[in-house]
Amino acid sequence: MYGTFAFVLVAQVLSGGFASGPTPLRAAWLEARPARDGEVPTGTWQLQFADGKRKSLSVARATTSPWDAAPVVISGDGLHLAYVRSTDLRVVVASFAGGEDFVGPSGEHVKAMWLSEDGERLLIDHYAERRAGGRRAEDVPDALVEVGTGRTVPLPVGGELAGFSEDGDEVLSRRTLRDGTLQVSAHKPDGTAASWTPPQDIVLSDLALSADGATLVTLDQGRVRRYDLETGRWLAGGASLDPSAYGLAWRAGVLTVKTGEHDAGNRWKVKVMAVDPATGATRRLDGYRLPGWTDDGSLVAAVER
């Protein structure tokens, strides 16, 4: 039973066609092994590059509990990787473009991270810190970190962080209100709200904020739509894709989505497409295969970027 390993996919970026020079990173993954209540992550982070080469990242923290993988995130250009260093639990942003690695704040209570497309900004979402005896301390503030200078700005956004805008100049957050409606907000780098929705019917789907800081693109069950955060209205146009489409993201000014299926060897076969949210036009950009399936073909878990 324990001799069979599956894989947990934990971070993935688009490459191929958007980067030149250094080889961009495509994905990072951990093996998973069977346990009493399901599969649990184990081993060392493995990095897969666009040229097919792989590398172990032994310096990175692998898990935060027996059941949870530690956060890892790859920039949109594939040239930067953020992880929590295992020796001192500091957040590190590694560069694959020849620059020096950046050592940031403590990553002990990090729940999730996002990098801007160029890797110059890091967004950190924290768990609530707890003191001895189980008494709850003040929440560790979410933060925006300028990679390189180390300048850190607390982000009291009052909701769940959801990543950067297309150009990295705004931060997206969402909050479920008491009546069950969802409020989505775009924030300036200092944390102040730049635009937001009134309570309305945006579902908990993939979200991507355009460079204007106001046009929100949503993906839900294959349907791509645009929403104006300032007016609170849906915009005309849209696209209808395969219901399994996922991973809505801006890459070098292009809105992209992914679809996937397992091949005869039970590898995860990914297709990356560009989609125009106004006209619905699509075109294929890239395709590749990643490990991600057990020997019997069942997907264990996937938390893909």
Backbone as a ProteinNet text record, in pm:
[ID]
protein_1_A
[PRIMARY]
MYGTFAFVLVAQVLSGGFASGPTPLRAAWLEARPARDGEVPTGTWQLQFADGKRKSLSVARATTSPWDAAPVVISGDGLHLAYVRSTDLRVVVASFAGGEDFVGPSGEHVKAMWLSEDGERLLIDHYAERRAGGRRAEDVPDALVEVGTGRTVPLPVGGELAGFSEDGDEVLSRRTLRDGTLQVSAHKPDGTAASWTPPQDIVLSDLALSADGATLVTLDQGRVRRYDLETGRWLAGGASLDPSAYGLAWRAGVLTVKTGEHDAGNRWKVKVMAVDPATGATRRLDGYRLPGWTDDGSLVAAVER
[TERTIARY]
81.7	0	84.5	184.5	264.8	376.1	385.9	486.5	440.1	311.5	256.7	247.1	301.2	299.1	214.4	146.8	72.8	137.6	76.3	134.7	32.7	78.6	-3	53.7	-23.1	19.4	-12.6	84.2	60.7	87.6	155.4	176.1	204.6	147.3	166.8	158.2	244.8	240.6	242.7	202.4	213	354.6	409	536.3	518.7	625.2	612.4	547.7	628.1	571.6	571.1	590.8	585.5	720.7	816.3	944.3	1056.9	1164.1	1282.3	1401.8	1516.2	1633.4	1629.8	1629.5	1628.6	1506.7	1524.8	1414.3	1316.9	1190.1	1093.9	1052	1005.8	954.3	809	771.6	635.6	552.4	609.1	530.7	620.4	560.1	626.7	531.1	583.3	494.1	560.3	474.6	516.3	454.3	526.1	465.1	364.2	272.6	176.6	170.7	155.7	147.6	15.1	-32.8	-158.8	-147.3	-251.3	-260.7	-399.8	-423.9	-549.8	-670.5	-661.3	-775.8	-759.5	-670.8	-649.8	-503.2	-471.7	-333.4	-276.8	-149.1	-83.2	44.6	83.3	205.5	330.4	431.7	556.2	672.1	793.7	911.9	955.8	1020.5	1082.4	1016.3	1005.5	950.3	1030.3	960.1	1021	978.8	1075.2	1047.9	1058	964.2	967.2	972.1	1070.6	1092.4	1032	1024.4	959.2	1031.6	1161.6	1236.3	1228.3	1146.9	1129.3	1222.4	1322.8	1416.5	1351.3	1400	1348.3	1461.8	1425	1521.8	1454.1	1524.7	1471.4	1498.4	1401.4	1416.5	1417.1	1527.7	1536.1	1535.1	1562.5	1567.5	1428.6	1326.7	1192.3	1117.1	1038.5	948.4	845.9	826.5	736.8	594.7	578.5	444.8	431.5	308.9	279.2	209.6	163.6	102.6	112.3	76.9	81.7	-8.7	-104.3	-201.7	-188.5	-111.6	-110.7	27.5	31.1	154.7	181.4	308	345.2	324.6	294.7	268.9	393.1	373.6	474.2	402	464.2	399.4	503.8	464.1	550.9	497.9	585.7	543.6	489.9	411.7	351.8	453.4	569.9	671.4	752.5	728.5	797.2	941.3	985.8	1126.5	1150.8	1044.9	1059.5	973.4	1025.3	957.5	963.2	847.2	842.2	811.2	884.6	864.9	905.9	875.9	916.8	1039.4	1149.2	1273.7	1262.1	1300.6	1278.7	1365.8	1484.5	1576.5	1534	1480.3	1444.1	1303	1227.4	1088.5	1075.3	1176.2	1166.9	1115.7	1039.8	993.6	1109.6	1131.2	1237.2	1176.5	1222.5	1185	1311.1	1312.5	1427.5	1409	1519.1	1516.7	1586.4	1523.9	1585.9	1638.3	1646.4	1692.9	1830.5	1899.4	2034.2	2046.4	1934	1940.1	1959.6	1984.5	2002.3	1867.7	1867.3	1746.1	1713.8	1585.7	1540.1	1488.6	1537.2	1492.3	1397.9	1273.6	1171.4	1135.8	1011.5	968.5	946.5	908	878.2	763.1	778.2	672.7	604.8	623.4	571.3	420.3	349.8	203.2	144.1	222	174.7	74.7	-41.1	-143.5	-135	-110.2	-102	-17.6	37.6	119.1	87	110.7	99.1	217.8	269.9	371	310.6	350.8	313	380	333.2	385.2	535.9	589.6	733.6	811.6	742.3	810	858.3	818.4	868.9	785.3	665	579.2	528.7	523.4	479.5	363.7	256.7	138	131.1	114.7	116	-13.2	-78.7	-199.8	-161.8	-193.7	-152	-268.2	-232.6	-324	-326.2	-428.8	-430.3	-325.9	-247.8	-146.8	-212.2	-158.7	-212.5	-101.9	-135.5	-40.3	-47.7	44.9	45.6	-86.4	-135.4	-261.2	-381.8	-358.7	-468.8	-540.4	-495.1	-560.2	-526.5	-626.5	-605.1	-542	-435.1	-368.8	-430.2	-381.1	-422.2	-383.1	-467.2	-433.5	-302.4	-218.8	-99.3	-146.1	-113.3	-170.2	-119.8	-210.2	-168.5	-78.3	8.3	109.7	144.7	183.5	239.1	386.6	472.9	617.7	678.4	758.4	834.1	961.3	968	1083.3	1205.8	1311	1433.9	1457.9	1365.9	1383.5	1338.7	1245.9	1194.1	1085.4	1048.3	942.2	813.8	755.4	637.1	522.6	407.1	288.7	179.4	133.1	19.8	-104.1	-185.4	-305.3	-429.3	-489.4	-612.7	-733.6	-740.3	-842.5	-978.1	-982.1	-1110.7	-1176.6	-1098.4	-1152.8	-1042.7	-1072.9	-977.5	-901.8	-769	-690.3	-710.6	-703.9	-728.3	-629.2	-515.5	-410.9	-396.3	-310.1	-278.1	-362.1	-367.4	-424.2	-326.2	-370.5	-289.6	-151.5	-144.7	-17.2	49	-11.2	47.9	30.2	-48.5	-65.7	-183.8	-267.6	-379.1	-380.1	-443.5	-460.3	-609.3	-644.5	-783.9	-818.4	-935.2	-983.5	-1132	-1181.8	-1323.8	-1369.9	-1496.2	-1551.3	-1696.3	-1730.8	-1868.7	-1942.1	-2050.4	-2126.5	-2224.5	-2285.4	-2373.1	-2492	-2537.4	-2652.3	-2612.1	-2483	-2435.7	-2389.1	-2406.1	-2358.4	-2207.9	-2147.5	-2002.6	-1966.2	-1873	-1821.6	-1677.3	-1645.9	-1511.1	-1454.6	-1330.7	-1269.6	-1132.7	-1096.3	-961.1	-897.3	-775.7	-707.1	-578.3	-547.1	-419.4	-308.9	-182.2	-73	-65.5	-128.5	-128	-245.6	-327.4	-437.6	-571.3	-574.2	-701.8	-779.2	-910.9	-993.7	-994.5	-969	-974.2	-1108.6	-1166.2	-1299	-1353.3	-1483.6	-1543.8	-1683	-1733.7	-1868.7	-1965.3	-2087.7	-2192.8	-2225.4	-2299.3	-2337.6	-2412.2	-2366.3	-2427.8	-2400.7	-2415.1	-2422.1	-2296.2	-2178.8	-2056	-2039	-2017.7	-2002.2	-1855.4	-1830.8	-1694.7	-1623.3	-1578.1	-1515.8	-1372.8	-1305.2	-1175.7	-1196.4	-1107.5	-1117.3	-985.6	-992.3	-873	-905.5	-826.8	-850.5	-766	-829.7	-759.1	-670.4	-584.8	-489.2	-555.7	-680	-748	-795.8	-782.6	-820.3	-969	-1048.9	-1194.1	-1266	-1207.6	-1273.1	-1232.2	-1329.1	-1306.6	-1353.1	-1266.4	-1303.8	-1328.4	-1437.8	-1472.4	-1481.3	-1450.2	-1464.4	-1539.4	-1653.8	-1733.2	-1797.7	-1759	-1813.3	-1801.7	-1686.4	-1657.8	-1707.6	-1779.5	-1832.5	-1741.7	-1692.1	-1606.4	-1689.8	-1691	-1767.9	-1684.7	-1727	-1661.4	-1759.5	-1705.1	-1787.3	-1715.5	-1788.9	-1731.9	-1747	-1635	-1639	-1690.9	-1674.9	-1714.8	-1864.5	-1922	-2064.1	-2150.2	-2088.6	-2165.2	-2248.7	-2201.4	-2278.8	-2194	-2258.5	-2194.9	-2179.1	-2068.8	-2040.9	-2081.7	-2099.6	-2140.4	-2027.3	-2064.6	-1966.1	-1947.7	-1842.2	-1812.3	-1772.4	-1742.5	-1699.7	-1755.5	-1784.9	-1830.1	-1725.1	-1659.6	-1551.6	-1593.9	-1503.9	-1529.1	-1556.1	-1656.4	-1687.8	-1573.2	-1475.9	-1362.6	-1251.7	-1266.5	-1162.3	-1131.8	-1005.4	-961.4	-839.1	-791.9	-666.7	-672.1	-782.4	-794.2	-683.7	-608.7	-497.5	-454.5	-399.6	-338.9	-192.1	-145	-5	41.5	130.4	185.8	76	-27.2	-135.8	-238.1	-224.7	-316.9	-392	-524	-604.4	-597.7	-561.1	-541.6	-624.8	-657	-721.3	-655.3	-679.3	-624	-735.1	-714.2	-795.6	-699.8	-747.2	-658.8	-730.9	-655.1	-705.1	-586.7	-612.8	-501.2	-481.2	-354.6	-322.4	-313.1	-267.9	-261.5	-165.8	-68.3	26.6	-12.2	-136.2	-190	-115.5	-50.4	5.9	-101.6	-87	-183.4	-146.6	-230.9	-207.8	-278.7	-203.4	-256	-254.7	-363	-369.5	-394.7	-315.1	-328.5	-384.3	-487.6	-552.3	-560.6	-551.1	-582.9	-730.4	-794	-936.5	-960.9	-1037.8	-1078.7	-1211.8	-1214.8	-1337.7	-1448.8	-1414.5	-1516.5	-1582.6	-1501.5	-1555.4	-1576	-1508	-1516.6	-1419.2	-1337.3	-1241.5	-1133.9	-1090.6	-986.9	-880.9	-761.4	-655.6	-560.3	-506.1	-415.1	-279.3	-223	-92.9	15.3	-20.5	82.5	18.5	101	55.9	172.5	146.5	254	192.3	277.6	233.4	305.7	232.6	287.7	246.5	327.3	279.8	164.4	69.4	-42.1	-148.6	-120.2	-221.8	-164.7	-247.6	-206.7	-203.7	-152.3	-142.8	-279.7	-384.8	-516.9	-592.2	-525.8	-584.9	-668.2	-672.6	-754	-670.5	-723.7	-654.5	-659.7	-546.1	-541.9	-587.3	-517.3	-552.2	-479.7	-536	-470.6	-504.2	-400.7	-417.4	-326.2	-383.8	-302.1	-320.6	-212.5	-216.5	-279.6
-121.5	0	125.7	128.7	249.7	257.5	155.5	162.4	241.1	272.5	348.4	494.7	580.7	723.3	796.1	896.2	985.9	1122.4	1222.1	1355.4	1459.4	1558.2	1673.9	1791.5	1844	1962.2	2084.3	2171.7	2283.2	2418.4	2426.2	2556.2	2533.9	2617.7	2598.4	2732.1	2752.7	2876.3	2845.7	2943.6	2935.2	2970.5	2894.9	2930.7	2911.4	2904.1	2875.8	2990.6	3071.5	3179	3313.1	3316.5	3442.7	3480.5	3391.6	3422.6	3383.1	3459.5	3427	3440.8	3386.9	3392.6	3278.5	3307.2	3200.6	3110.1	2982.6	2888	2908.1	2935.8	2959.9	2830.6	2846.7	2736.5	2711.6	2583.6	2550.5	2510.3	2431.8	2380.1	2337	2328.6	2269.6	2167.3	2052	1949.1	1865	1804.9	1711.9	1575.5	1470.8	1339.3	1329.4	1236.1	1209.6	1059.5	1019.3	876.4	846	723.8	685.9	690.5	735.7	735.6	686	676.7	620	695.9	828.9	910.8	970.5	913.1	965.8	983.1	1062.3	1087.9	1207.6	1199.2	1309.9	1344	1472.6	1511.9	1462.6	1434	1385	1417.9	1410.1	1426.8	1570.4	1599.7	1729.3	1792.7	1925.2	1996	1963.1	1933.1	1909.3	2021.2	2077.8	2185.7	2132	2169	2129.7	2254.1	2259.5	2375.9	2353.6	2461.2	2455.5	2364.9	2341.6	2252.9	2107.2	2079.6	1942.9	1901.3	1983.2	1948.1	1963.4	1886.1	1891.5	1915.7	1971.9	2003.1	1991.4	1936.5	1927.8	2057.6	2101.3	2222.1	2180.2	2126.9	2069.5	2175.2	2301.6	2406.7	2455.3	2418.2	2469.3	2382.5	2446.7	2375.8	2300.4	2173.1	2091.2	2089.4	2079.8	2068.2	2158.2	2195.1	2270.2	2182.1	2066.6	1966.5	1833.7	1723.3	1595.4	1590.5	1682.5	1678.3	1792.8	1897.4	2018.3	2049.2	2079.7	2124.7	2269.7	2304.3	2443.1	2524.9	2654.1	2735.1	2757.6	2747.8	2778.1	2849.3	2948.7	3019.2	3059.6	3059.1	3092.9	3219.3	3308.7	3431.4	3399.3	3491.6	3469.5	3450.6	3514.9	3497.8	3370.3	3299.7	3174.1	3188.1	3308.7	3331.8	3356.9	3348.8	3370.8	3269.9	3225.3	3126.4	3170.8	3178.4	3212.6	3086.5	3068.5	2952.9	2988.6	2900.7	2919.2	2831.3	2893.7	2820	2733.1	2608.5	2512.8	2539.4	2596.6	2612.3	2719.4	2831.8	2941.8	2994.7	2929.5	2966.4	3109.3	3156.7	3285.5	3265.7	3365.8	3362.3	3400.7	3322	3347.6	3357.2	3454.7	3463.7	3435.8	3320.9	3281.7	3332.4	3370.5	3419.4	3320.1	3290.9	3205.1	3287.2	3417.8	3507	3564.5	3504.8	3547.9	3642.7	3689.4	3779.6	3705.1	3780.6	3721	3685.5	3582.9	3546.1	3652.8	3678.6	3776.1	3702.5	3741.1	3682.8	3781.7	3741.8	3829.7	3802.4	3832.1	3819.5	3673.7	3655.6	3522.1	3459.9	3332.3	3260.7	3157.3	3168.7	3066	3054.3	3167.4	3165.4	3194	3172.6	3200.8	3094.3	3139.9	3049.3	3038.4	3150.8	3152.6	3270.8	3262.9	3370.7	3387.6	3509.7	3540.2	3626.3	3607.3	3693.8	3768.7	3895.6	3966.8	3899	3929.1	3858.7	3873.5	3990.5	4011.6	3972.5	3922.5	3878	3988.7	4112.4	4225.1	4254.4	4198.1	4217	4082.4	4070	3946.6	3977.7	3902.7	3918.5	3798.8	3826.6	3720.3	3721.5	3606.6	3586.4	3499.9	3547.5	3478.5	3408.1	3298.7	3241.2	3331.9	3316.6	3387.5	3324.4	3406.5	3358.1	3323.3	3221.4	3183.3	3183.8	3234.1	3237.2	3108.4	3092.6	2975.5	2967.5	2846.4	2827.3	2837.2	2859.2	2861	2993.8	3096.4	3226.5	3288.7	3342.1	3398.7	3536.3	3552.8	3682.8	3765.6	3885.3	3965.3	3891.7	3899.7	3837.7	3894.8	3806.5	3853.8	3923.4	4050.3	4121.8	4065.1	4056.9	4025.4	4138.2	4109.5	4209.1	4205.5	4322.2	4336.5	4369.3	4287.5	4302.8	4340.6	4445.9	4483.7	4398.3	4306.9	4217.9	4300.3	4283	4359.8	4459	4552.7	4652.5	4598.2	4503.9	4450.1	4535.8	4644.8	4729.5	4649.2	4651.5	4570.7	4660.8	4645.7	4725.8	4633.8	4651.8	4572	4601.2	4497.3	4511.8	4473.5	4570.6	4541.8	4542.2	4445.6	4449.5	4402	4334.3	4291.3	4179.9	4099.9	3987.9	3890.2	3799.8	3698.8	3750.5	3749.5	3794.4	3700.9	3757.8	3677.5	3708.4	3772.7	3791.2	3933.8	3947.1	4077	4103	4230.1	4267	4231.3	4248.6	4216.1	4280.5	4408.8	4480	4481.6	4417.1	4411.7	4537	4633.9	4760.7	4762.2	4660.4	4648.9	4508.7	4500.2	4372.2	4341.4	4219.3	4176.7	4101	4131.4	4056.6	4028.4	3931.2	3899.4	3862.7	3893.1	3869.4	3825	3717.6	3670.2	3738.9	3808.6	3883	3790.8	3843.4	3760.9	3704.3	3775.9	3727	3631	3595.5	3499.3	3558.7	3689.8	3753	3777.9	3796.2	3811.8	3954.3	4011.6	4144.5	4130.8	4186.5	4182	4322.9	4340.2	4472.4	4472.6	4584.4	4607.7	4713.7	4688.4	4776.8	4830.8	4952.1	5011.8	4946.1	4966.2	4903.3	4940.5	5051.2	5087.1	5024.3	4945.6	4876	4946.1	5072.3	5142.7	5091.3	5088.3	5035.9	5132.2	5079.3	5159.7	5145.5	5026.3	5001.5	4874.6	4860.7	4744.5	4720.8	4602.7	4572.4	4595.1	4634.2	4621.7	4472.7	4430.7	4289.2	4250.6	4145.9	4104.1	3956.7	3911.2	3767.6	3707.8	3766.2	3699.6	3574.8	3461.2	3336.1	3317.8	3220.7	3191.5	3116.4	3190.1	3131.3	3181.7	3142.4	3201.6	3349	3433.9	3577.5	3629.4	3724.6	3790.6	3937	4024.8	4168.4	4229.7	4307.4	4371.5	4484.9	4535.4	4638.9	4769.4	4792.5	4916.6	4917.3	4805.5	4798.4	4793.8	4787.6	4790.5	4678.5	4628.8	4523.7	4387	4317.6	4186.2	4079	3982.7	3870	3749.3	3678.1	3561.7	3438.5	3323.8	3195.3	3102.1	3053.9	2962	2858.9	2732.9	2622.1	2649.4	2702.3	2725.4	2857.1	2932.4	3060.3	3175.3	3250.1	3365.8	3492.1	3577.7	3701.6	3815.9	3938.1	4057.6	4135.9	4191.7	4267	4397.1	4507.4	4638.6	4663.7	4667.5	4686.9	4824.9	4922.3	5058.3	5082.1	5022.9	5043.4	4931	4816.9	4703.1	4636.2	4638.9	4581.5	4483.8	4380.7	4289.6	4358.7	4332	4390.3	4293.4	4347	4264.2	4170.9	4067.4	3972.2	3856.4	3780.1	3664.8	3546.5	3436.9	3316.4	3194.2	3091.1	2963.2	2858.3	2806.1	2709.9	2575.4	2479.9	2350.5	2373.8	2310.1	2331	2297.8	2220.5	2184.7	2288.9	2396.8	2499.2	2557.8	2587.7	2638.9	2728.4	2787	2861.6	2992.7	3066.6	3197.1	3290.6	3349.8	3437.6	3524.1	3641.7	3727.9	3691.3	3677.3	3646.8	3735.6	3828.1	3918.2	3985.9	4033.4	4103.2	4014.3	3883.4	3787.8	3714	3706.1	3631.1	3483	3398.1	3256.7	3168.3	3049.9	2945.1	2812.8	2711.4	2578.8	2475	2368.4	2248.1	2131.3	2023	1909.4	1776.7	1673.1	1536.6	1442.9	1320.9	1229.3	1148.3	1123.7	1049.7	900.7	823.4	678.3	637.6	725.3	695.9	757.3	807	869.6	996.8	1058.8	1191.3	1295.5	1413	1520.7	1599.3	1592.6	1656.9	1791.2	1898.6	2034.2	2106.2	2176	2264	2405.3	2500.6	2640.9	2719	2797.6	2874.6	3022.1	3107.4	3249.5	3267.1	3354.4	3380.4	3530.6	3577.9	3717.9	3727.7	3793.6	3795.8	3879.7	3963	4046.2	3975	3905	3841.1	3691.2	3631.4	3486.9	3408	3474.3	3405.1	3337.2	3217.7	3143.8	3096.7	3074.5	3013.2	2938.8	2830	2747.5	2816.2	2816.2	2877.5	2776.2	2673.4	2584.2	2451.9	2350.6	2221.9	2147.7	2072.8	1999.3	1892.5	1807.7	1701.5	1711.9	1683	1684.8	1557.3	1511.9	1402.2	1453.1	1366.2	1413.1	1309.3	1184.9	1081.1	957.7	888.1	761	654.3	536.8	429.4	387	402.9	361.6	475.9	590.9	699.4	797.3	786.6	877.8	995.6	1117.4	1238.2	1248.7	1268.9	1278.6	1415.7	1519.4	1656.7	1751.2	1866.3	1965.5	2104	2180.8	2322.4	2396.4	2426.6	2481.8	2631.9	2695.5	2840.4	2878.6
0	0	0	91.2	103.1	-0.3	-85.8	-189.6	-310.4	-316.6	-429.1	-392.7	-477.5	-449.6	-551.4	-504.1	-592	-580.6	-639	-637.4	-599.4	-524.8	-493.7	-571.2	-665	-739.3	-656.8	-637	-547.4	-608.3	-720.5	-783.3	-929.7	-1013.2	-1156	-1226.2	-1327.4	-1403.5	-1551.8	-1626.8	-1771.3	-1811.2	-1903	-1964.1	-2113.1	-2185.6	-2327.4	-2402.6	-2470.3	-2549.3	-2479.5	-2347.5	-2275.8	-2215.2	-2213.7	-2151.5	-2245.2	-2244.2	-2321.8	-2230.3	-2273.7	-2187.9	-2089.1	-1959.1	-1859.4	-1875.9	-1848	-1859.8	-1744.5	-1773.6	-1665.7	-1596.4	-1475.9	-1396.3	-1432.2	-1440.9	-1479.1	-1358.2	-1267.9	-1156.9	-1043	-925.4	-808.9	-750.8	-709.2	-658.2	-550.1	-470.7	-365.1	-391.3	-353.7	-354.1	-240	-253.9	-147.3	-125	-1.6	28.6	98.1	83.3	148	300	364.8	510.8	549.7	679.5	726.2	671.8	670.8	628.8	489.3	409.5	274.9	244.4	141.9	104.3	180.9	217.8	286.6	211.5	210.3	138.2	210	131.2	188.6	95.7	148.1	64.7	49.7	-60.3	-89.1	-210.6	-207.3	-323	-448	-555.8	-686.5	-780.9	-851.4	-946	-1088.7	-1172.4	-1312.6	-1399	-1488.5	-1573.7	-1712.5	-1788.5	-1919.4	-2017.5	-1997.2	-2085.7	-2042	-1939.4	-1892.1	-1780.4	-1750.5	-1644.9	-1507.7	-1411.1	-1274.8	-1175.3	-1062.7	-958.6	-823.3	-724.6	-588.9	-514.4	-434.2	-353.9	-207	-163.2	-28.8	80.5	45.7	147.5	186.3	110	134.9	234.8	318.2	408	324.3	355.4	274	327	457.6	515.7	638.1	668.8	791.1	893.9	851.3	939.1	865.7	930.8	859.3	736.5	726.8	617.4	517.8	551.3	469.3	414.4	283.9	221.4	257.6	274.6	300.6	172.7	185.2	65.5	-19.7	-147.8	-249.1	-362.5	-422.7	-532.6	-635.9	-761.6	-873.8	-940.5	-978.5	-1045.9	-1184.7	-1239.6	-1369.8	-1481.6	-1469.7	-1573.4	-1554.2	-1443.3	-1417.6	-1373.5	-1343.2	-1310.8	-1162.7	-1081.6	-937.9	-862.5	-749.2	-667.3	-521.7	-456.8	-315	-234.4	-125.1	-38.6	103.4	197.4	335.7	361.5	404.5	426.9	550.8	541	649.7	771.6	752.3	864.7	963.7	915.5	1004	980.4	890	859.6	807.8	737	670.6	527.8	480.5	341.9	250.6	146.7	50.3	-89.3	-167.2	-308.6	-389.6	-455.6	-536.9	-678.8	-741.6	-878.9	-969.9	-1084.7	-1184.8	-1301.3	-1282.6	-1388.3	-1356.5	-1260.4	-1228.8	-1112	-1056.6	-942.3	-811.5	-705.7	-574.8	-512.6	-430.3	-358.6	-254.9	-236.2	-138.1	-15.4	100.9	227.5	294.1	314.2	366.3	510.2	548.6	687.6	728.7	852.5	902.8	824.3	795.1	725.3	812.5	944.2	1034.6	1027.3	1011	1011.9	873.5	768.9	634.1	589.6	542	490	338.5	271.6	125.4	81.7	-38.9	-93.8	-241.7	-290.9	-433.3	-472.9	-592	-649.9	-768.2	-783.2	-904.1	-1023.4	-1143	-1260.1	-1274.8	-1242.6	-1256.4	-1131.5	-1029.7	-907.8	-817.5	-845.1	-766.5	-642.6	-635	-518.1	-468.2	-336.6	-272.5	-179.1	-192.7	-109.1	-14.6	116	216.2	295.8	299.7	378.8	498.6	620.8	742.7	811.8	880.5	978.3	1100.3	1185.5	1313.1	1405.4	1471.2	1564.7	1697.5	1765.1	1895.8	1999.7	2116.6	2226.7	2305.9	2401.4	2488.5	2563	2583.8	2654	2563.7	2433.3	2338.7	2328	2401.7	2389.8	2254.6	2189.8	2057.6	2066.5	1993.3	1988.4	1876.2	1859.7	1745.9	1617.7	1518.9	1391.6	1339.1	1285.5	1217.5	1090.3	1070.5	955.2	822.9	726.6	590.9	543.4	448.5	413.8	266.2	214.9	81.5	97.1	37.1	52.2	-82	-82	-200.2	-203.7	-298.1	-308	-347.1	-276.3	-301.7	-191.1	-171	-65	70.1	69.6	195.5	257.3	192.5	246.9	259.5	378.3	406.8	450.2	386.7	416.9	468	594.3	642.4	559.6	536.5	453.4	533.9	600.5	674.8	582.8	491.6	387.4	436.7	551.7	605.8	528.5	458.8	383.2	347.9	258.4	214.2	93.1	98.6	-15.1	-134	-254.6	-374.7	-485.6	-453.9	-551.9	-602.3	-703.5	-762.6	-887	-924.3	-1052.8	-1164.2	-1286.8	-1403.9	-1400.2	-1359.7	-1357.2	-1221	-1121.3	-988.4	-906	-955.1	-884.6	-788.3	-793.6	-699.9	-639.6	-523.1	-453.6	-449.4	-480.6	-483.9	-355.7	-299.1	-182.4	-200.2	-124.8	-128.4	11.8	37.5	170.6	157.1	226.8	228.7	343.7	311.9	411.7	484.5	590.7	673.8	597.9	494.7	419.1	307.2	302.5	204.1	73.6	54.4	-67.8	-58.7	-174	-181.2	-218	-144.7	-176.4	-221.7	-337.6	-393.3	-397.4	-353.5	-345.9	-411.3	-470.1	-519.4	-430.2	-386.1	-291.7	-352.3	-315.8	-352.7	-269.8	-306.8	-233.4	-85.3	-44.7	96.3	171.6	102.3	165.8	155.3	114.1	102.5	-19.2	-6.9	-114.3	-232.7	-350.8	-472	-540.6	-538.4	-594.7	-532.6	-533.2	-469.6	-526.4	-500.3	-544.4	-429.9	-460.6	-360.2	-348.3	-245.8	-240.1	-367.5	-433.7	-559.3	-582.6	-706.5	-731	-791.7	-767.2	-808.5	-722.9	-788.6	-715.1	-676.5	-591	-549.2	-661.4	-759.8	-878.3	-888.3	-996.7	-1026.3	-1059	-1006	-1027.4	-1083	-1175.7	-1229.7	-1250.9	-1187.3	-1194.3	-1304.8	-1392.5	-1503.1	-1452.6	-1541.8	-1503.6	-1464.1	-1508	-1472.2	-1327.1	-1257.6	-1117.1	-1092.2	-1197.7	-1181.2	-1254.9	-1363.2	-1441.8	-1389.2	-1333.6	-1275.3	-1373	-1402	-1487.7	-1398.2	-1422.6	-1341.6	-1430.8	-1371.9	-1440.1	-1346.9	-1393.5	-1313.1	-1404.8	-1386	-1465.2	-1615.3	-1653.6	-1794.2	-1850	-1772.1	-1820.6	-1777	-1874.7	-1848	-1865.9	-1762.3	-1767.4	-1709.2	-1738.2	-1684.3	-1597.8	-1490	-1395.3	-1362	-1358.8	-1326.5	-1176.9	-1106.5	-962.2	-923.5	-1009.2	-975.1	-995.6	-1099.6	-1126.1	-1070.1	-1039.4	-989.2	-1096.4	-1220.7	-1330	-1411.6	-1462.3	-1554.8	-1689.7	-1756.9	-1887.5	-1997.9	-2117.5	-2230.9	-2272.6	-2346.5	-2395.8	-2300.4	-2323.3	-2239.9	-2325.5	-2259.7	-2330.2	-2259.2	-2338	-2283.1	-2316.1	-2212.9	-2229.2	-2171.6	-2178.8	-2115.6	-1966.6	-1910.3	-1767.4	-1672.9	-1720.8	-1634.7	-1636.3	-1714	-1722.9	-1585.7	-1562	-1432	-1451.1	-1342.1	-1345.6	-1420.5	-1409	-1475.4	-1426.8	-1519.4	-1479.5	-1596	-1562.4	-1662.5	-1676.2	-1800.9	-1827.9	-1942.8	-1913.9	-2016.5	-2096.8	-2028	-2092.7	-2159.2	-2144.4	-2205.5	-2095	-2108	-2012.5	-2050	-1955.6	-1985.4	-1893.7	-1943.3	-1864.3	-1901.1	-1818	-1842.7	-1841.8	-1917.1	-1904.7	-1889.1	-1830.6	-1809.1	-1814.9	-1847.7	-1846.9	-1827.8	-1780.4	-1764.3	-1891.4	-1924.3	-2045.2	-2013.5	-2111.4	-2094.1	-1982.8	-1954.4	-1847.5	-1715.6	-1706.8	-1585.4	-1546.2	-1643.3	-1618.3	-1646.4	-1584.1	-1600.5	-1725.4	-1827.2	-1955.7	-1956.1	-1963.4	-1949.6	-2084.1	-2112.9	-2229.1	-2179.1	-2224.7	-2185.4	-2302.9	-2277.3	-2382.6	-2345.9	-2447.5	-2432.8	-2459.9	-2384.1	-2404.3	-2402.7	-2495.7	-2498.8	-2424.6	-2307.5	-2228.7	-2289.8	-2388.1	-2452.8	-2569.8	-2652.1	-2772.8	-2756.3	-2659.1	-2640.4	-2724.6	-2805.9	-2891.8	-2806.9	-2848.1	-2776.5	-2874.8	-2822.9	-2903.2	-2809.8	-2859.2	-2781	-2768.9	-2649	-2626.1	-2593.5	-2520.2	-2468.4	-2428.4	-2413.8	-2364.8	-2302	-2197.8	-2130.4	-2041.1	-1984.8	-1895.5	-1763	-1657.1	-1522	-1448.2	-1353.1	-1268.4	-1183.6	-1154.9	-1074.6	-1053.6	-1088	-1078	-1010.2	-936.2	-877.4	-985.2	-951.5	-1049.2	-1102	-1020.7	-1067	-1134.9	-1152	-1228.9	-1149.4	-1017.5	-937.5	-890.1	-907.8	-864.7	-713.3	-650.7	-504.7	-458.9	-500.9	-464.2	-558	-580.4	-664.9	-614	-583.4	-548.7	-645.1	-761.6	-868.8	-881.3	-919.7	-934.4	-1066.3
[MASK]
+++++++++++++++++++++++++++++++++++++++++++++++++++++++++++++++++++++++++++++++++++++++++++++++++++++++++++++++++++++++++++++++++++++++++++++++++++++++++++++++++++++++++++++++++++++++++++++++++++++++++++++++++++++++++++++++++++++++++++++++++++++++++++++++++++++++++++++++++++++++++++++++++++++++++++++++++

